[in-house]
Amino acid sequence: MKKNYSPWLYQLKQDREHQSLAKDEETDVAIIGAGIAGIATAFFTLKYTDKKVTILERYKLAHGATGHNAGQVVSYFERGFSSLVDEFGLELATEGQKSVEDAWQLLDEMYTDAGLNIPFARFLGHAGLSSFEHVLLHLKNNLLRKQGGLNIERLLILETVDFLNEIPKEYDGLYSTTSKETLQDLLETKSHDFVAVLSYQKGCVNSALFCQEILTYLLDKYKDRFALYELSPISKIILRSNEAILDAESHVVNAKKVVLCTNGFSGFTIINETGLEINTKFHHLLQSTIGYMSGYLEKMNKPPVAISYLTDPDPSTEKPYFYITRRYYEYEGDKDFNLISIGGPEYVLPEDGHYSHEHEYSEEIIGEIDSFVKKTYDVDPNKKIDYIFTWHGLMGYTKNRIRLIGPEPKNKTLLYNLGCNGVGILPSIYGGKRISDFIGGKEVKESIFDVPKEYL
Ligand SMILES: Cc1cc2nc3c(=O)[nH]c(=O)nc-3n(C[C@H](O)[C@H](O)[C@H](O)COP(=O)(O)OP(=O)(O)OC[C@H]3O[C@@H](n4cnc5c(N)ncnc54)[C@H](O)[C@@H]3O)c2cc1C
């Protein structure tokens, strides 16, 4: 059995001091949770408002999903664009998709303002599709993207497939054909499983390191109105009409607004003194899934890339798929490494199940990942791969797989920027900006990220 050992936490400063809450505090905006959502919310609230901001973290900065993810910067949702259109209509779905794509600029803004120089690569990422059904779904997505005014995703279909003549005419111009050699080169595989490749802008960053560096910048720039308290769990939130009281065990924090960036709703209760119940619905809101990853190092010999392998021909299945990310990586002071990280295996926790970072990482999961790598990506039968890093993290899925961003309708003192949903770096950053707009009193339009009506 392996332990939970993440390449992202490995790169954090091990001697950074963790200041915990040592007295009662008053603040304008209390943010609970110091993952990428909490840090981005603090960044934009500090930049675009004059509010005092305090982050409270139960453990340590970026040690939640932010320190245990795949670190791909991607702008898709864990559901197709066409299903967003079915649920919300073309206009709202397009706005939602555009917001996440525009978060690339927000990420740049954070990176540039803070003068960062940590590795952040951008490239064309690829997904291998294995059936006509997959192809049709992405053609439909592309058609709707075009109708909504979004860029279409490049779709290359194998020129020898037998379904070429069955592709409906309405999709003309939304794909091209390609040779098997090109398709296999793009997917970096010799596998014959794939009939098409979908390509779109992706990137990679160590999101935990990113948080650490942004934190350093914020602490320096906003000395008089920003604080982070780690090792300071919040067990109870009492909401009044214009303030919240947070119970941090031996101390309390009084805040005008409180933003949950907790990636879930476990470990604390919410009491809404203004009336309607908020607390009980939450525990049914998120489905918790553990995502497992492994990573190995090679001497740097290839550029960064991110590739997903959708080998299940049925696109409607929610079964996990394998995906790799290759990036430049510094290890033991040597910058000349490629880290190849692989994700795929998942485990859905029962509703009353508890996730722990110490949760076991079984040999069986390493075996699953290894046999995928050997079959699809790094196929030399004589090569023994040493998975230096093996890690897992909690993915909290909202019911509709869309991040929850905005005020709680029953009491606007409380706001949310949460719901990991498997893809969360860009949505968290967009969420941070959107929350700062609410807090700054800007007019904020209705969106797909609002608390869904069925939750009310
Ligand atoms: C295996 C895996 C792979 C992933 N791959 C990708 C990817 O490639 N690309 C991508 O975009 N996204 C990916 N994600 C999702 C992404 O990592 C998350 O969406 C994102 O990191 C969530 O950030 P967050 O700040 O909302 O949550 P977290 O990073 O989990 O932070 C929440 C914080 O809240 C704190 N907290 C909770 N309750 C309390 C409390 N009561 N008091 C005080 N503090 C509290 C926690 O300790 C934690 O630090 C992946 C996730 C996993 C698990």
PDBQT file of the ligand as one rigid body, heavy atoms in Angstrom, charges set to zero:
ROOT
HETATM    1  C1  LIG A 501      -7.719  13.770  -8.376  1.00  0.00    +0.000 C 
HETATM    2  C2  LIG A 501      -8.185  15.124  -8.825  1.00  0.00    +0.000 A 
HETATM    3  C3  LIG A 501      -7.814  15.582 -10.092  1.00  0.00    +0.000 A 
HETATM    4  C4  LIG A 501      -8.227  16.854 -10.498  1.00  0.00    +0.000 A 
HETATM    5  N1  LIG A 501      -7.760  17.351 -11.682  1.00  0.00    +0.000 NA
HETATM    6  C5  LIG A 501      -8.062  18.618 -12.055  1.00  0.00    +0.000 A 
HETATM    7  C6  LIG A 501      -7.508  19.186 -13.222  1.00  0.00    +0.000 A 
HETATM    8  O1  LIG A 501      -6.683  18.593 -13.895  1.00  0.00    +0.000 OA
HETATM    9  N2  LIG A 501      -7.905  20.438 -13.570  1.00  0.00    +0.000 N 
HETATM   10  C7  LIG A 501      -8.791  21.157 -12.827  1.00  0.00    +0.000 A 
HETATM   11  O2  LIG A 501      -9.143  22.279 -13.211  1.00  0.00    +0.000 OA
HETATM   12  N3  LIG A 501      -9.311  20.641 -11.704  1.00  0.00    +0.000 NA
HETATM   13  C8  LIG A 501      -8.954  19.408 -11.283  1.00  0.00    +0.000 A 
HETATM   14  N4  LIG A 501      -9.439  18.909 -10.127  1.00  0.00    +0.000 N 
HETATM   15  C9  LIG A 501     -10.367  19.744  -9.370  1.00  0.00    +0.000 C 
HETATM   16  C10 LIG A 501      -9.658  20.898  -8.674  1.00  0.00    +0.000 C 
HETATM   17  O3  LIG A 501      -8.483  20.453  -8.065  1.00  0.00    +0.000 OA
HETATM   18  C11 LIG A 501     -10.603  21.464  -7.624  1.00  0.00    +0.000 C 
HETATM   19  O4  LIG A 501     -11.816  21.823  -8.235  1.00  0.00    +0.000 OA
HETATM   20  C12 LIG A 501     -10.031  22.695  -6.984  1.00  0.00    +0.000 C 
HETATM   21  O5  LIG A 501      -8.733  22.482  -6.486  1.00  0.00    +0.000 OA
HETATM   22  C13 LIG A 501     -10.966  23.038  -5.837  1.00  0.00    +0.000 C 
HETATM   23  O6  LIG A 501     -10.423  24.070  -5.123  1.00  0.00    +0.000 OA
HETATM   24  P1  LIG A 501     -11.174  24.529  -3.846  1.00  0.00    +0.000 P 
HETATM   25  O7  LIG A 501     -10.405  25.660  -3.316  1.00  0.00    +0.000 OA
HETATM   26  O8  LIG A 501     -12.611  24.710  -4.153  1.00  0.00    +0.000 OA
HETATM   27  O9  LIG A 501     -11.127  23.261  -2.864  1.00  0.00    +0.000 OA
HETATM   28  P2  LIG A 501      -9.944  22.707  -1.957  1.00  0.00    +0.000 P 
HETATM   29  O10 LIG A 501      -8.635  22.855  -2.592  1.00  0.00    +0.000 OA
HETATM   30  O11 LIG A 501     -10.357  21.345  -1.520  1.00  0.00    +0.000 OA
HETATM   31  O12 LIG A 501      -9.950  23.696  -0.722  1.00  0.00    +0.000 OA
HETATM   32  C14 LIG A 501     -10.988  23.706   0.233  1.00  0.00    +0.000 C 
HETATM   33  C15 LIG A 501     -10.345  24.051   1.552  1.00  0.00    +0.000 C 
HETATM   34  O13 LIG A 501     -11.373  24.283   2.513  1.00  0.00    +0.000 OA
HETATM   35  C16 LIG A 501     -10.887  23.844   3.749  1.00  0.00    +0.000 C 
HETATM   36  N5  LIG A 501     -12.022  23.658   4.644  1.00  0.00    +0.000 N 
HETATM   37  C17 LIG A 501     -13.075  22.819   4.487  1.00  0.00    +0.000 A 
HETATM   38  N6  LIG A 501     -13.920  22.908   5.528  1.00  0.00    +0.000 NA
HETATM   39  C18 LIG A 501     -13.394  23.835   6.378  1.00  0.00    +0.000 A 
HETATM   40  C19 LIG A 501     -13.807  24.356   7.631  1.00  0.00    +0.000 A 
HETATM   41  N7  LIG A 501     -14.910  23.922   8.240  1.00  0.00    +0.000 N 
HETATM   42  N8  LIG A 501     -13.035  25.305   8.227  1.00  0.00    +0.000 NA
HETATM   43  C20 LIG A 501     -11.918  25.759   7.612  1.00  0.00    +0.000 A 
HETATM   44  N9  LIG A 501     -11.481  25.284   6.414  1.00  0.00    +0.000 NA
HETATM   45  C21 LIG A 501     -12.202  24.335   5.805  1.00  0.00    +0.000 A 
HETATM   46  C22 LIG A 501     -10.169  22.549   3.408  1.00  0.00    +0.000 C 
HETATM   47  O14 LIG A 501      -9.263  22.154   4.411  1.00  0.00    +0.000 OA
HETATM   48  C23 LIG A 501      -9.488  22.925   2.089  1.00  0.00    +0.000 C 
HETATM   49  O15 LIG A 501      -8.176  23.386   2.279  1.00  0.00    +0.000 OA
HETATM   50  C24 LIG A 501      -9.055  17.651  -9.670  1.00  0.00    +0.000 A 
HETATM   51  C25 LIG A 501      -9.405  17.188  -8.393  1.00  0.00    +0.000 A 
HETATM   52  C26 LIG A 501      -8.968  15.948  -7.960  1.00  0.00    +0.000 A 
HETATM   53  C27 LIG A 501      -9.333  15.495  -6.576  1.00  0.00    +0.000 C 
ENDROOT
TORSDOF 0
